[in-house]
Amino acid sequence: MFLVGGTLLGYSQHWISEKPSFLYETLILFIFGTTLIYRYLYKVEKPGSFVQLYLLTIVVKLIVFGAYALAIIMKDSAGASANAIFFIISYFIFTGLETGFLYNRTPTSKK
């Protein structure tokens, strides 16, 4: 995974000052969460309910991932900035991947 490789390379080259202490846990959460949401939404048969379910999964994901981010900040307050930056970058990358994969499921993309 290029995200972990880039982080470790940046740390070894001193581009970033510290390695996120929850690097692997955060990555596992994003892989599991994105896979679960993708598999659930890919099986939706009704195109009309797809958008509503997708928006619902976004809300649930924000709540769960927000609670996780709060927990890692509370657990490691000294490394909170490194963990938060890695979390935000991971969130944008995985949300972009999820949106790109699910775009093919929308009725307007098949025109």
Residue pairs with C-beta under 8 A, 6 or more apart in sequence:
1 27
3 27
3 89
3 90
3 93
4 23
4 24
4 27
7 16
7 19
7 20
7 23
7 86
8 19
9 15
10 16
11 18
11 19
16 82
17 82
18 79
18 82
19 82
20 26
20 79
20 82
20 83
20 85
20 86
20 87
21 72
21 76
21 79
21 82
21 83
22 72
22 75
22 76
22 83
22 86
23 86
25 72
26 68
26 72
26 83
26 86
26 87
26 90
27 90
29 65
29 68
30 90
30 91
30 94
31 94
33 61
33 64
33 65
33 94
34 94
34 97
34 98
37 57
37 61
37 98
38 98
38 101
38 102
40 53
40 57
41 50
41 53
41 54
41 57
41 102
41 105
42 102
42 105
44 50
44 53
44 105
47 106
47 107
50 105
50 106
51 106
54 102
65 87
65 91
69 83
69 84
69 87
72 80
72 83
72 87
73 80
73 83
73 84
76 83
103 109
104 110
